[in-house]
């Protein structure tokens, strides 16, 4: 089931918060249009710590947007699947239940993305873990 429009709107607004008003509105509109068909959209960080949004479909589709709104274009990188990606799951060793702390994805087309578990709704952790093909301890 595609992400709720209100949830996507909130994520997109948070993502464009530091951009100029015109560029922010344009990037927001782009995200609302291009990510609407995905099941999950998550805030992420690139390998150089730049903010990004990662869209995931239950069918394995992936899309990433990483822009600060300052350039002449904003790119959406789409992949048909996570095939070829390495997903690293970090677990909290300070808790007996060993909950997930973050996922780090290394994908040839989208690069390195890190998703902090705090940015994922508790009910979505298992579904997203299944997309990544990893356990879902919370």
C-alpha positions in Angstrom: 0.0 0.0 0.0 1.5 3.4 -1.0 2.6 5.7 1.8 -0.1 8.0 3.1 -0.1 11.4 1.4 0.0 13.2 4.8 3.0 11.1 6.0 4.9 11.8 2.7 4.0 15.5 3.0 5.4 15.7 6.5 8.7 13.9 5.4 9.0 16.1 2.3 8.4 19.3 4.3 11.0 18.3 6.9 13.5 17.5 4.1 13.1 20.9 2.4 13.1 22.9 5.6 16.5 24.6 5.1 16.0 25.3 1.4 15.0 28.7 -0.1 11.2 29.1 -0.4 11.0 28.6 -4.2 13.5 25.7 -4.4 11.9 24.1 -1.3 8.5 24.2 -2.8 9.8 22.7 -6.1 11.7 19.9 -4.3 8.6 19.3 -2.1 6.4 19.0 -5.2 8.9 16.7 -6.9 9.0 14.4 -3.9 5.3 14.3 -3.6 5.0 13.4 -7.2 7.9 10.9 -7.5 7.6 9.1 -4.2 3.8 8.8 -4.0 3.8 5.2 -5.4 6.3 3.9 -2.8 5.3 2.1 0.4 7.9 3.6 2.7 9.9 6.9 2.6 12.7 7.3 5.1 15.0 10.0 6.1 18.6 8.9 5.5 22.2 10.2 5.4 24.6 9.7 2.5 28.2 8.6 3.0 29.3 12.2 3.4 26.4 12.9 5.9 24.2 14.9 3.5 20.5 14.4 4.1 18.6 12.2 1.7 15.2 10.6 1.3 15.0 6.9 0.5 11.8 5.5 -0.9 11.1 1.7 -0.7 8.5 -0.4 -2.4 7.4 -3.8 -1.1 8.2 -5.1 -4.6 11.9 -4.1 -4.1 11.8 -0.8 -6.0 14.1 1.9 -4.5 14.4 5.6 -5.2 16.7 8.2 -3.6 16.7 12.0 -3.6 19.7 13.9 -2.3 19.6 17.6 -3.0 20.2 20.8 -1.1 18.1 22.7 -3.6 21.0 24.9 -4.7 21.8 23.4 -8.0 20.0 23.7 -11.3 18.5 20.2 -11.1 17.5 17.6 -8.5 18.0 14.0 -9.2 15.9 11.0 -8.3 17.9 7.8 -8.6 15.6 4.8 -9.2 16.5 1.1 -9.1 14.2 -1.8 -9.9 15.5 -3.7 -6.9 18.1 -3.8 -4.1 19.9 -6.5 -6.0 23.6 -6.0 -5.6 23.2 -4.0 -2.4 24.9 -4.9 0.9 22.8 -4.0 3.9 24.6 -3.7 7.3 22.4 -3.9 10.4 23.8 -2.4 13.6 22.5 -3.7 16.9 22.6 -2.1 20.3 24.9 -4.2 22.6 23.9 -2.2 25.6 20.4 -3.8 25.7 19.6 -7.5 26.3 17.1 -7.5 23.5 19.7 -6.4 20.9 17.5 -3.9 19.1 18.4 -2.5 15.7 20.1 0.9 15.9 20.5 1.6 12.2 20.8 0.1 8.7 23.5 1.1 6.3 22.9 0.3 2.6 25.7 0.1 0.1 24.3 0.0 -3.4 26.2 0.5 -6.7 23.6 3.0 -8.0 22.6 4.9 -4.9 25.9 4.8 -2.9 25.9 4.6 0.9 22.8 5.5 2.8 22.3 5.2 6.6 18.9 5.0 8.2 18.6 5.6 11.9 16.0 3.4 13.5 14.7 6.4 15.4 13.5 7.8 12.1 11.4 4.7 11.4 7.9 4.2 12.8 7.9 1.2 15.2 5.2 -0.6 13.2 7.3 -0.3 10.0 10.6 -1.7 11.3 9.7 -5.4 10.5 8.3 -4.5 7.1 11.4 -2.5 6.2 13.7 -5.1 7.6 12.0 -7.7 5.4 12.6 -5.4 2.3 16.3 -5.3 3.3 16.3 -9.1 4.0 17.3 -8.7 7.6 15.9 -9.3 11.1 13.7 -6.8 12.8 14.6 -6.7 16.5 13.3 -3.6 18.1 
